[in-house]
Amino acid sequence: EAGVVQSPRYKIIEKKQPVAFWCNPISGHNTLYWYLQNLGQGPELLIRYENEEAVDDSQLPKDRFSAERLKGVDSTLKIQPAELGDSAVYLCASSSLTSNRPHFGSGTRLTVV
Amino acid sequence: GENVEQHPSTLSVQEGDSAVIKCTYSDSASNYFPWYKQELGKRPQLIIDIRSNVGEKKDQRIAVTLNKTAKHFSLHITETQPEDSAVYFCAASYGGTSYGKLTFGQGTILTVHP
């Protein structure tokens, strides 16, 4: 099966600019997650979707971050405006009801200058 | 919420030796404990996981043990090889329909010297 696909792989933007990341989960996986991974640390959950519903967004900084999964498949994570501290890797993962194990994408490495 | 502590932060071994990484968790409701291997610039890859109704699980050179009473679990790699060099993360979660709300440890950089 194809894995979780994320784009772009790398993004460099100036502070205060907007940025968006895209994720295509594994086919048939109803649960989708966005994680943030700072350098040298473990991933931290930002938001979790069950189909198109965000069931856990308690760690998402809602003043500047937003996410959507309109049709319950692909998802977009947006930051507006970006700050220097947002530089990190943004990982998307998905899982199915039968397996439950989350599978990660390769991530988008964001650099804010 | 859940808190996961992982030790050591770095581990250096000679090829063929064993490596052990330990994690503790705080939430007694957690029931799923995966281990991920992450090579530089790549995605975290699940290498083994264990659920709370099992005390030990083994897959070739890799094994995981779980002590629910003490709330700690460990990764054991035997006969290490240079390609085992990577960052290893433990994680814990509680889930009904999904185990994906993972809380990760800080990671262990494993270096296997030829």
gemmi code that builds the backbone of each chain (N, CA, C; Angstrom):
import gemmi

chains = {
    "A": [
        ("GLU", (0.848, -1.195, 0.000), (0.000, 0.000, 0.000), (0.883, 1.244, 0.000)),
        ("ALA", (0.363, 2.304, -0.627), (1.092, 3.555, -0.599), (1.044, 4.118, 0.808)),
        ("GLY", (2.122, 4.803, 1.177), (2.190, 5.366, 2.510), (1.505, 6.710, 2.594)),
        ("VAL", (1.652, 7.359, 3.743), (1.136, 8.709, 3.943), (2.010, 9.668, 3.135)),
        ("VAL", (1.371, 10.487, 2.328), (2.103, 11.396, 1.459), (1.931, 12.824, 1.955)),
        ("GLN", (3.036, 13.516, 2.103), (3.002, 14.902, 2.523), (3.735, 15.774, 1.519)),
        ("SER", (3.250, 16.992, 1.385), (3.953, 17.974, 0.563), (3.731, 19.372, 1.110)),
        ("PRO", (4.689, 20.266, 0.888), (6.003, 19.990, 0.308), (6.912, 19.290, 1.315)),
        ("ARG", (8.061, 18.834, 0.892), (9.012, 18.220, 1.823), (9.768, 19.284, 2.601)),
        ("TYR", (10.018, 20.388, 1.928), (10.736, 21.491, 2.573), (10.040, 22.802, 2.211)),
        ("LYS", (10.079, 23.743, 3.180), (9.504, 25.051, 2.925), (10.275, 26.085, 3.728)),
        ("ILE", (10.709, 27.127, 3.040), (11.388, 28.238, 3.707), (10.559, 29.489, 3.450)),
        ("ILE", (10.179, 30.165, 4.518), (9.383, 31.375, 4.380), (9.902, 32.433, 5.333)),
        ("GLU", (9.547, 33.665, 5.061), (9.875, 34.748, 5.969), (8.817, 34.831, 7.061)),
        ("LYS", (9.232, 35.301, 8.211), (8.282, 35.433, 9.316), (7.144, 36.366, 8.902)),
        ("LYS", (5.999, 36.096, 9.473), (4.756, 36.812, 9.228), (4.062, 36.378, 7.946)),
        ("GLN", (4.692, 35.539, 7.166), (4.039, 35.033, 5.957), (3.185, 33.811, 6.300)),
        ("PRO", (2.175, 33.511, 5.463), (1.384, 32.301, 5.667), (2.055, 31.095, 5.015)),
        ("VAL", (1.697, 29.912, 5.486), (2.229, 28.677, 4.907), (1.188, 27.576, 5.100)),
        ("ALA", (1.178, 26.639, 4.178), (0.223, 25.533, 4.256), (0.921, 24.228, 3.933)),
        ("PHE", (0.512, 23.184, 4.621), (1.044, 21.841, 4.407), (-0.115, 20.926, 4.039)),
        ("TRP", (0.201, 19.957, 3.189), (-0.840, 19.055, 2.708), (-0.509, 17.618, 3.056)),
        ("CYS", (-1.541, 16.835, 3.358), (-1.347, 15.439, 3.719), (-2.399, 14.567, 3.048)),
        ("ASN", (-1.949, 13.485, 2.439), (-2.843, 12.474, 1.877), (-2.619, 11.181, 2.654)),
        ("PRO", (-3.585, 10.760, 3.440), (-3.379, 9.575, 4.279), (-3.432, 8.285, 3.456)),
        ("ILE", (-3.125, 7.194, 4.111), (-3.240, 5.890, 3.478), (-4.711, 5.628, 3.165)),
        ("SER", (-4.963, 5.088, 1.989), (-6.332, 4.850, 1.554), (-7.090, 3.995, 2.565)),
        ("GLY", (-8.258, 4.471, 2.932), (-9.092, 3.727, 3.872), (-8.867, 4.072, 5.331)),
        ("HIS", (-7.831, 4.854, 5.604), (-7.578, 5.255, 6.988), (-8.492, 6.423, 7.350)),
        ("ASN", (-9.324, 6.218, 8.364), (-10.275, 7.255, 8.719), (-9.721, 8.252, 9.727)),
        ("THR", (-8.657, 7.872, 10.429), (-8.092, 8.763, 11.446), (-6.826, 9.414, 10.914)),
        ("LEU", (-6.755, 10.716, 11.076), (-5.601, 11.479, 10.585), (-5.102, 12.382, 11.702)),
        ("TYR", (-3.778, 12.469, 11.806), (-3.155, 13.254, 12.868), (-2.121, 14.198, 12.269)),
        ("TRP", (-1.997, 15.345, 12.886), (-0.884, 16.251, 12.614), (-0.034, 16.342, 13.885)),
        ("TYR", (1.260, 16.087, 13.705), (2.213, 16.186, 14.799), (3.265, 17.235, 14.461)),
        ("LEU", (3.791, 17.852, 15.490), (4.892, 18.804, 15.376), (6.125, 18.167, 16.000)),
        ("GLN", (7.250, 18.185, 15.286), (8.482, 17.642, 15.838), (9.576, 18.701, 15.794)),
        ("ASN", (9.938, 19.196, 16.970), (11.062, 20.103, 17.067), (12.359, 19.316, 17.044)),
        ("LEU", (13.422, 19.975, 16.661), (14.718, 19.329, 16.509), (15.145, 18.659, 17.813)),
        ("GLY", (15.467, 17.371, 17.709), (15.963, 16.652, 18.873), (14.905, 16.235, 19.868)),
        ("GLN", (13.637, 16.343, 19.480), (12.551, 15.978, 20.393), (11.589, 15.004, 19.734)),
        ("GLY", (10.746, 14.413, 20.556), (9.713, 13.540, 20.025), (8.556, 14.342, 19.458)),
        ("PRO", (7.784, 13.747, 18.553), (6.624, 14.438, 17.994), (5.585, 14.772, 19.066)),
        ("GLU", (4.859, 15.874, 18.849), (3.786, 16.287, 19.746), (2.512, 16.448, 18.924)),
        ("LEU", (1.426, 15.897, 19.418), (0.166, 15.951, 18.683), (-0.382, 17.371, 18.636)),
        ("LEU", (-0.776, 17.792, 17.437), (-1.446, 19.079, 17.262), (-2.953, 18.896, 17.144)),
        ("ILE", (-3.357, 17.955, 16.302), (-4.780, 17.767, 16.061), (-5.020, 16.365, 15.538)),
        ("ARG", (-6.185, 15.821, 15.867), (-6.562, 14.478, 15.411), (-7.959, 14.534, 14.826)),
        ("TYR", (-8.115, 13.917, 13.660), (-9.402, 13.850, 12.970), (-9.908, 12.411, 12.947)),
        ("GLU", (-11.187, 12.274, 13.193), (-11.898, 11.041, 12.896), (-12.816, 11.382, 11.718)),
        ("ASN", (-12.462, 10.843, 10.555), (-13.128, 11.265, 9.305), (-12.953, 12.774, 9.156)),
        ("GLU", (-14.021, 13.526, 8.997), (-13.856, 14.963, 8.800), (-13.968, 15.765, 10.092)),
        ("GLU", (-14.163, 15.079, 11.208), (-14.361, 15.765, 12.477), (-13.070, 15.841, 13.288)),
        ("ALA", (-12.729, 17.049, 13.728), (-11.582, 17.232, 14.614), (-12.004, 16.835, 16.024)),
        ("VAL", (-11.505, 15.696, 16.501), (-11.932, 15.190, 17.804), (-10.991, 15.587, 18.933)),
        ("ASP", (-9.803, 16.062, 18.575), (-8.861, 16.505, 19.597), (-7.976, 17.581, 18.984)),
        ("ASP", (-8.216, 18.825, 19.331), (-7.366, 19.923, 18.833), (-6.864, 20.764, 19.991)),
        ("SER", (-6.791, 20.144, 21.169), (-6.438, 20.895, 22.367), (-5.020, 21.465, 22.332)),
        ("GLN", (-4.125, 20.852, 21.537), (-2.738, 21.315, 21.466), (-2.483, 22.227, 20.271)),
        ("LEU", (-3.501, 22.539, 19.519), (-3.331, 23.390, 18.335), (-3.413, 24.859, 18.743)),
        ("PRO", (-2.367, 25.635, 18.465), (-2.412, 27.077, 18.795), (-3.372, 27.781, 17.847)),
        ("LYS", (-4.570, 27.980, 18.285), (-5.630, 28.405, 17.373), (-5.534, 29.863, 16.939)),
        ("ASP", (-4.661, 30.623, 17.589), (-4.533, 32.007, 17.157), (-3.862, 32.110, 15.790)),
        ("ARG", (-3.015, 31.141, 15.464), (-2.309, 31.228, 14.188), (-2.390, 29.934, 13.356)),
        ("PHE", (-2.767, 28.847, 13.977), (-2.822, 27.558, 13.280), (-4.278, 27.197, 12.980)),
        ("SER", (-4.474, 26.596, 11.814), (-5.783, 26.055, 11.476), (-5.587, 24.793, 10.654)),
        ("ALA", (-6.576, 23.937, 10.678), (-6.502, 22.703, 9.908), (-7.883, 22.371, 9.387)),
        ("GLU", (-7.898, 21.612, 8.300), (-9.179, 21.161, 7.774), (-9.022, 19.808, 7.098)),
        ("ARG", (-10.119, 19.076, 7.091), (-10.181, 17.782, 6.417), (-11.608, 17.653, 5.903)),
        ("LEU", (-11.883, 18.441, 4.864), (-13.254, 18.683, 4.441), (-13.990, 17.412, 4.013)),
        ("LYS", (-13.366, 16.546, 3.280), (-14.053, 15.361, 2.765), (-13.627, 14.093, 3.499)),
        ("GLY", (-12.957, 14.259, 4.616), (-12.561, 13.106, 5.387), (-11.422, 12.308, 4.793)),
        ("VAL", (-10.682, 12.922, 3.850), (-9.539, 12.215, 3.255), (-8.290, 13.083, 3.440)),
        ("ASP", (-7.991, 13.934, 2.441), (-6.829, 14.809, 2.539), (-7.020, 15.850, 3.630)),
        ("SER", (-5.902, 16.367, 4.095), (-5.959, 17.399, 5.125), (-4.932, 18.474, 4.836)),
        ("THR", (-5.244, 19.685, 5.279), (-4.326, 20.812, 5.147), (-4.126, 21.446, 6.515)),
        ("LEU", (-2.886, 21.758, 6.822), (-2.532, 22.476, 8.050), (-1.970, 23.830, 7.630)),
        ("LYS", (-2.479, 24.888, 8.229), (-2.051, 26.231, 7.844), (-1.536, 26.992, 9.053)),
        ("ILE", (-0.554, 27.838, 8.790), (-0.040, 28.749, 9.806), (-0.093, 30.157, 9.220)),
        ("GLN", (-0.720, 31.069, 9.963), (-0.794, 32.446, 9.489), (-0.978, 33.394, 10.668)),
        ("PRO", (-0.023, 34.262, 10.947), (1.286, 34.371, 10.301), (2.312, 33.470, 10.971)),
        ("ALA", (3.319, 33.060, 10.219), (4.364, 32.210, 10.782), (5.323, 33.032, 11.647)),
        ("GLU", (5.835, 32.376, 12.697), (6.825, 32.982, 13.571), (8.107, 32.152, 13.525)),
        ("LEU", (9.192, 32.757, 13.959), (10.487, 32.061, 13.932), (10.414, 30.732, 14.672)),
        ("GLY", (9.685, 30.705, 15.790), (9.577, 29.507, 16.617), (8.774, 28.389, 15.990)),
        ("ASP", (8.164, 28.658, 14.846), (7.395, 27.609, 14.172), (8.284, 26.700, 13.338)),
        ("SER", (9.552, 27.035, 13.228), (10.485, 26.197, 12.469), (10.550, 24.816, 13.110)),
        ("ALA", (10.196, 23.805, 12.342), (10.110, 22.442, 12.866), (9.724, 21.524, 11.715)),
        ("VAL", (9.578, 20.252, 12.031), (9.041, 19.294, 11.068), (7.587, 19.023, 11.437)),
        ("TYR", (6.713, 19.112, 10.442), (5.288, 18.862, 10.656), (4.972, 17.501, 10.034)),
        ("LEU", (4.594, 16.578, 10.904), (4.349, 15.201, 10.497), (2.853, 14.920, 10.441)),
        ("CYS", (2.460, 14.206, 9.425), (1.092, 13.726, 9.321), (1.115, 12.217, 9.502)),
        ("ALA", (0.101, 11.686, 10.125), (-0.015, 10.242, 10.320), (-1.465, 9.835, 10.123)),
        ("SER", (-1.657, 8.567, 9.818), (-3.028, 8.072, 9.694), (-3.118, 6.659, 10.242)),
        ("SER", (-4.336, 6.279, 10.596), (-4.561, 4.919, 11.090), (-5.963, 4.481, 10.710)),
        ("SER", (-6.156, 3.170, 10.752), (-7.456, 2.613, 10.395), (-8.134, 2.046, 11.630)),
        ("LEU", (-9.400, 1.778, 11.513), (-10.151, 1.204, 12.629), (-9.692, -0.209, 12.941)),
        ("THR", (-9.255, -0.934, 11.926), (-8.863, -2.329, 12.130), (-7.475, -2.435, 12.732)),
        ("SER", (-6.567, -1.556, 12.303), (-5.191, -1.669, 12.790), (-4.916, -0.787, 13.984)),
        ("ASN", (-5.433, 0.428, 13.955), (-5.216, 1.433, 14.999), (-3.806, 1.988, 15.054)),
        ("ARG", (-2.839, 1.297, 14.466), (-1.453, 1.773, 14.534), (-1.260, 2.967, 13.599)),
        ("PRO", (-0.776, 4.086, 14.111), (-0.539, 5.243, 13.235), (0.699, 5.048, 12.371)),
        ("HIS", (0.556, 5.394, 11.097), (1.651, 5.355, 10.139), (1.997, 6.792, 9.775)),
        ("PHE", (3.269, 7.119, 9.826), (3.693, 8.495, 9.611), (4.130, 8.757, 8.184)),
        ("GLY", (3.921, 10.000, 7.753), (4.497, 10.486, 6.516), (5.915, 10.979, 6.769)),
        ("SER", (6.566, 11.435, 5.704), (7.953, 11.881, 5.824), (8.075, 13.285, 6.399)),
        ("GLY", (6.971, 13.995, 6.458), (6.977, 15.302, 7.086), (7.307, 16.451, 6.149)),
        ("THR", (6.986, 17.641, 6.617), (7.381, 18.886, 5.946), (8.290, 19.634, 6.897)),
        ("ARG", (9.500, 19.911, 6.419), (10.441, 20.670, 7.258), (10.249, 22.151, 6.960)),
        ("LEU", (9.776, 22.890, 7.943), (9.530, 24.317, 7.796), (10.660, 25.113, 8.441)),
        ("THR", (11.185, 26.059, 7.682), (12.168, 26.997, 8.207), (11.604, 28.396, 8.049)),
        ("VAL", (11.492, 29.097, 9.156), (11.005, 30.471, 9.141), (12.199, 31.393, 9.400)),
        ("VAL", (12.425, 32.304, 8.465), (13.612, 33.186, 8.580), (13.172, 34.642, 8.766)),
    ],
    "B": [
        ("GLY", (-2.481, 15.176, 31.814), (-2.252, 14.335, 30.654), (-1.095, 13.389, 30.853)),
        ("GLU", (-0.853, 12.601, 29.834), (0.230, 11.611, 29.887), (1.591, 12.296, 29.801)),
        ("ASN", (2.565, 11.722, 30.495), (3.948, 12.181, 30.429), (4.841, 10.955, 30.291)),
        ("VAL", (5.735, 10.971, 29.319), (6.620, 9.837, 29.061), (8.064, 10.298, 29.191)),
        ("GLU", (8.801, 9.602, 30.044), (10.218, 9.883, 30.231), (11.034, 8.750, 29.624)),
        ("GLN", (12.084, 9.100, 28.892), (12.882, 8.099, 28.175), (14.357, 8.248, 28.535)),
        ("HIS", (15.023, 7.121, 28.767), (16.440, 7.122, 29.111), (17.147, 5.911, 28.491)),
        ("PRO", (18.398, 6.036, 28.111), (19.211, 7.258, 28.151), (18.937, 8.146, 26.928)),
        ("SER", (19.473, 9.326, 26.913), (19.294, 10.202, 25.762), (20.246, 9.816, 24.634)),
        ("THR", (21.395, 9.263, 24.979), (22.322, 8.732, 23.988), (22.840, 7.387, 24.465)),
        ("LEU", (23.108, 6.506, 23.512), (23.586, 5.164, 23.822), (24.542, 4.735, 22.737)),
        ("SER", (25.738, 4.359, 23.152), (26.759, 3.934, 22.200), (27.160, 2.501, 22.535)),
        ("VAL", (27.101, 1.624, 21.536), (27.452, 0.217, 21.764), (28.321, -0.281, 20.620)),
        ("GLN", (28.994, -1.381, 20.857), (29.767, -2.050, 19.822), (28.871, -3.032, 19.083)),
        ("GLU", (29.152, -3.185, 17.816), (28.388, -4.131, 17.004), (28.369, -5.496, 17.674)),
        ("GLY", (27.178, -6.083, 17.738), (27.022, -7.384, 18.361), (26.570, -7.321, 19.809)),
        ("ASP", (26.763, -6.158, 20.445), (26.293, -5.990, 21.820), (24.774, -5.793, 21.836)),
        ("SER", (24.218, -5.831, 23.039), (22.800, -5.542, 23.215), (22.609, -4.086, 23.616)),
        ("ALA", (21.438, -3.559, 23.296), (21.079, -2.189, 23.669), (19.722, -2.215, 24.364)),
        ("VAL", (19.611, -1.441, 25.428), (18.357, -1.365, 26.173), (17.973, 0.099, 26.380)),
        ("ILE", (16.757, 0.422, 26.042), (16.225, 1.770, 26.226), (14.979, 1.655, 27.101)),
        ("LYS", (14.878, 2.541, 28.093), (13.788, 2.431, 29.061), (12.894, 3.667, 29.046)),
        ("CYS", (11.615, 3.432, 29.266), (10.643, 4.525, 29.336), (9.696, 4.316, 30.502)),
        ("THR", (9.293, 5.412, 31.109), (8.256, 5.377, 32.132), (7.116, 6.280, 31.693)),
        ("TYR", (5.912, 5.931, 32.123), (4.752, 6.743, 31.777), (3.964, 7.049, 33.037)),
        ("SER", (3.106, 8.048, 32.943), (2.435, 8.519, 34.157), (0.966, 8.119, 34.246)),
        ("ASP", (0.309, 7.951, 33.105), (-1.133, 7.698, 33.099), (-1.415, 6.197, 33.113)),
        ("SER", (-1.958, 5.716, 34.207), (-2.219, 4.289, 34.341), (-3.267, 3.792, 33.359)),
        ("ALA", (-3.997, 4.715, 32.714), (-4.999, 4.312, 31.718), (-4.378, 3.994, 30.365)),
        ("SER", (-3.131, 4.381, 30.145), (-2.483, 4.095, 28.858), (-2.435, 2.597, 28.627)),
        ("ASN", (-2.715, 2.201, 27.386), (-2.797, 0.775, 27.103), (-2.112, 0.372, 25.799)),
        ("TYR", (-1.383, 1.298, 25.210), (-0.703, 0.984, 23.955), (0.667, 1.647, 23.973)),
        ("PHE", (1.729, 0.862, 23.679), (3.098, 1.351, 23.842), (3.929, 0.969, 22.612)),
        ("PRO", (4.022, 1.865, 21.652), (4.829, 1.570, 20.460), (6.244, 2.119, 20.585)),
        ("TRP", (7.129, 1.579, 19.774), (8.488, 2.077, 19.634), (8.716, 2.428, 18.167)),
        ("TYR", (9.303, 3.612, 17.954), (9.584, 4.081, 16.607), (11.082, 4.275, 16.420)),
        ("LYS", (11.529, 3.993, 15.212), (12.910, 4.241, 14.806), (12.887, 5.360, 13.777)),
        ("GLN", (13.715, 6.368, 13.984), (13.733, 7.483, 13.041), (15.160, 7.758, 12.611)),
        ("GLU", (15.420, 7.558, 11.349), (16.719, 7.903, 10.773), (16.686, 9.361, 10.365)),
        ("LEU", (17.856, 9.951, 10.236), (17.980, 11.379, 9.992), (17.189, 11.809, 8.766)),
        ("GLY", (16.285, 12.741, 8.951), (15.513, 13.284, 7.843), (14.405, 12.385, 7.333)),
        ("LYS", (14.145, 11.291, 8.053), (13.126, 10.353, 7.579), (11.957, 10.255, 8.560)),
        ("ARG", (10.953, 9.537, 8.148), (9.745, 9.409, 8.971), (9.980, 8.468, 10.129)),
        ("PRO", (9.267, 8.661, 11.233), (9.302, 7.656, 12.299), (8.680, 6.355, 11.790)),
        ("GLN", (9.376, 5.249, 12.007), (8.883, 3.954, 11.566), (8.615, 3.071, 12.770)),
        ("LEU", (7.423, 2.512, 12.801), (7.063, 1.608, 13.883), (7.888, 0.333, 13.785)),
        ("ILE", (8.584, -0.016, 14.863), (9.392, -1.241, 14.841), (8.788, -2.341, 15.701)),
        ("ILE", (8.093, -1.979, 16.737), (7.421, -2.960, 17.581), (6.461, -2.222, 18.495)),
        ("ASP", (5.393, -2.883, 18.889), (4.471, -2.274, 19.840), (3.910, -3.350, 20.769)),
        ("ILE", (3.369, -2.907, 21.873), (2.818, -3.840, 22.851), (1.582, -3.221, 23.468)),
        ("ARG", (0.610, -4.067, 23.728), (-0.608, -3.618, 24.377), (-0.610, -4.069, 25.824)),
        ("SER", (-1.425, -3.437, 26.626), (-1.297, -3.608, 28.072), (-1.723, -4.981, 28.571)),
        ("ASN", (-2.289, -5.803, 27.730), (-2.660, -7.138, 28.174), (-1.547, -8.154, 27.925)),
        ("VAL", (-0.379, -7.625, 27.493), (0.767, -8.494, 27.199), (1.967, -7.965, 27.956)),
        ("GLY", (2.808, -8.841, 28.511), (3.965, -8.400, 29.274), (5.240, -8.316, 28.456)),
        ("GLU", (5.298, -9.097, 27.375), (6.509, -9.120, 26.568), (6.150, -9.508, 25.142)),
        ("LYS", (6.894, -8.918, 24.221), (6.701, -9.248, 22.811), (8.045, -9.226, 22.126)),
        ("LYS", (8.264, -10.180, 21.234), (9.570, -10.284, 20.579), (9.389, -10.416, 19.085)),
        ("ASP", (10.286, -9.761, 18.345), (10.287, -9.860, 16.889), (11.736, -9.911, 16.442)),
        ("GLN", (12.236, -11.107, 16.226), (13.623, -11.340, 15.816), (14.577, -10.740, 16.848)),
        ("ARG", (15.339, -9.710, 16.491), (16.332, -9.169, 17.427), (15.758, -8.108, 18.367)),
        ("ILE", (14.489, -7.805, 18.195), (13.887, -6.729, 18.978), (12.843, -7.300, 19.925)),
        ("ALA", (12.842, -6.803, 21.149), (11.843, -7.221, 22.125), (11.426, -6.012, 22.953)),
        ("VAL", (10.196, -6.052, 23.408), (9.698, -5.017, 24.297), (9.075, -5.691, 25.511)),
        ("THR", (9.338, -5.127, 26.689), (8.745, -5.628, 27.918), (7.935, -4.513, 28.557)),
        ("LEU", (6.869, -4.880, 29.225), (5.974, -3.914, 29.851), (5.705, -4.332, 31.288)),
        ("ASN", (5.872, -3.403, 32.207), (5.530, -3.619, 33.612), (4.461, -2.594, 33.975)),
        ("LYS", (3.208, -2.991, 33.955), (2.113, -2.059, 34.187), (2.083, -1.552, 35.622)),
        ("THR", (2.485, -2.389, 36.549), (2.472, -1.976, 37.944), (3.426, -0.823, 38.181)),
        ("ALA", (4.615, -0.960, 37.611), (5.636, 0.069, 37.770), (5.496, 1.172, 36.729)),
        ("LYS", (4.649, 0.979, 35.741), (4.441, 1.920, 34.644), (5.734, 2.197, 33.914)),
        ("HIS", (6.401, 1.129, 33.510), (7.550, 1.323, 32.642), (7.635, 0.201, 31.617)),
        ("PHE", (8.272, 0.526, 30.497), (8.450, -0.429, 29.411), (9.818, -0.190, 28.779)),
        ("SER", (10.351, -1.232, 28.192), (11.720, -1.187, 27.696), (11.832, -1.821, 26.316)),
        ("LEU", (12.781, -1.310, 25.561), (13.117, -1.867, 24.252), (14.470, -2.554, 24.366)),
        ("HIS", (14.537, -3.775, 23.867), (15.778, -4.537, 23.903), (16.150, -4.892, 22.466)),
        ("ILE", (17.360, -4.520, 22.069), (17.867, -4.898, 20.759), (19.093, -5.776, 20.976)),
        ("THR", (19.050, -6.983, 20.472), (20.192, -7.888, 20.615), (20.985, -7.925, 19.312)),
        ("GLU", (22.234, -8.354, 19.436), (23.116, -8.497, 18.269), (23.047, -7.254, 17.383)),
        ("THR", (23.315, -6.098, 17.975), (23.166, -4.839, 17.249), (24.064, -4.783, 16.021)),
        ("GLN", (23.570, -4.058, 15.028), (24.278, -3.874, 13.763), (24.384, -2.385, 13.466)),
        ("PRO", (25.370, -1.970, 12.679), (25.510, -0.531, 12.377), (24.226, 0.090, 11.825)),
        ("GLU", (23.451, -0.668, 11.096), (22.203, -0.116, 10.531), (21.119, 0.081, 11.583)),
        ("ASP", (21.367, -0.359, 12.808), (20.436, -0.066, 13.896), (20.632, 1.363, 14.413)),
        ("SER", (21.711, 2.008, 14.002), (21.976, 3.376, 14.443), (20.868, 4.308, 13.965)),
        ("ALA", (20.253, 5.018, 14.912), (19.122, 5.894, 14.614), (18.665, 6.520, 15.927)),
        ("VAL", (17.611, 7.315, 15.845), (16.948, 7.810, 17.060), (15.731, 6.931, 17.315)),
        ("TYR", (15.603, 6.482, 18.542), (14.484, 5.626, 18.923), (13.580, 6.393, 19.883)),
        ("PHE", (12.287, 6.324, 19.599), (11.296, 6.982, 20.436), (10.328, 5.954, 20.998)),
        ("CYS", (10.053, 6.068, 22.290), (8.951, 5.310, 22.860), (7.734, 6.231, 22.904)),
        ("ALA", (6.579, 5.650, 23.044), (5.361, 6.434, 23.123), (4.319, 5.651, 23.900)),
        ("ALA", (3.320, 6.375, 24.378), (2.223, 5.752, 25.104), (0.930, 6.433, 24.715)),
        ("SER", (-0.133, 5.656, 24.722), (-1.435, 6.248, 24.450), (-2.537, 5.404, 25.053)),
        ("TYR", (-3.681, 6.036, 25.163), (-4.886, 5.316, 25.539), (-5.846, 5.466, 24.378)),
        ("GLY", (-6.437, 4.391, 23.955), (-7.339, 4.510, 22.832), (-8.421, 3.468, 22.838)),
        ("GLY", (-9.568, 3.883, 22.360), (-10.640, 2.933, 22.138), (-10.639, 2.554, 20.685)),
        ("THR", (-11.079, 3.472, 19.847), (-11.084, 3.215, 18.409), (-9.777, 3.619, 17.758)),
        ("SER", (-8.935, 4.316, 18.478), (-7.688, 4.781, 17.874), (-6.597, 4.841, 18.923)),
        ("TYR", (-5.424, 4.331, 18.572), (-4.285, 4.449, 19.461), (-3.391, 5.619, 19.081)),
        ("GLY", (-3.850, 6.486, 18.225), (-2.945, 7.447, 17.629), (-2.640, 8.674, 18.438)),
        ("LYS", (-3.328, 8.934, 19.559), (-3.004, 10.115, 20.347), (-1.794, 9.758, 21.189)),
        ("LEU", (-0.651, 9.729, 20.546), (0.562, 9.271, 21.198), (1.270, 10.385, 21.932)),
        ("THR", (1.775, 10.070, 23.110), (2.691, 10.954, 23.824), (4.060, 10.314, 23.735)),
        ("PHE", (5.018, 11.041, 23.163), (6.338, 10.490, 22.894), (7.327, 10.828, 24.004)),
        ("GLY", (8.310, 9.964, 24.134), (9.474, 10.270, 24.949), (10.406, 11.201, 24.190)),
        ("GLN", (11.507, 11.562, 24.835), (12.401, 12.560, 24.264), (13.347, 11.979, 23.222)),
        ("GLY", (13.394, 10.680, 23.134), (14.235, 10.047, 22.125), (15.588, 9.593, 22.667)),
        ("THR", (16.117, 8.537, 22.064), (17.443, 8.016, 22.389), (18.244, 7.890, 21.103)),
        ("ILE", (19.382, 8.536, 21.061), (20.255, 8.413, 19.897), (21.132, 7.185, 20.101)),
        ("LEU", (20.893, 6.164, 19.296), (21.674, 4.926, 19.385), (22.738, 4.923, 18.300)),
        ("THR", (23.964, 4.708, 18.705), (25.080, 4.586, 17.770), (25.702, 3.216, 17.943)),
        ("VAL", (25.766, 2.455, 16.860), (26.381, 1.129, 16.883), (27.683, 1.212, 16.104)),
        ("HIS", (28.771, 1.010, 16.805), (30.105, 1.102, 16.196), (30.525, -0.246, 15.612)),
        ("PRO", (30.998, -0.231, 14.362), (31.411, -1.494, 13.730), (32.618, -2.093, 14.441)),
    ],
}
model = gemmi.Model(1)
for chain_id, residues in chains.items():
    chain = gemmi.Chain(chain_id)
    for i, (resn, *xyz) in enumerate(residues, 1):
        res = gemmi.Residue()
        res.name, res.seqid = resn, gemmi.SeqId(i, " ")
        for name, pos in zip(("N", "CA", "C"), xyz):
            atom = gemmi.Atom()
            atom.name, atom.element = name, gemmi.Element(name[0])
            atom.pos, atom.b_iso = gemmi.Position(*pos), 0.0
            res.add_atom(atom)
        chain.add_residue(res)
    model.add_chain(chain)
structure = gemmi.Structure()
structure.add_model(model)
structure.setup_entities()
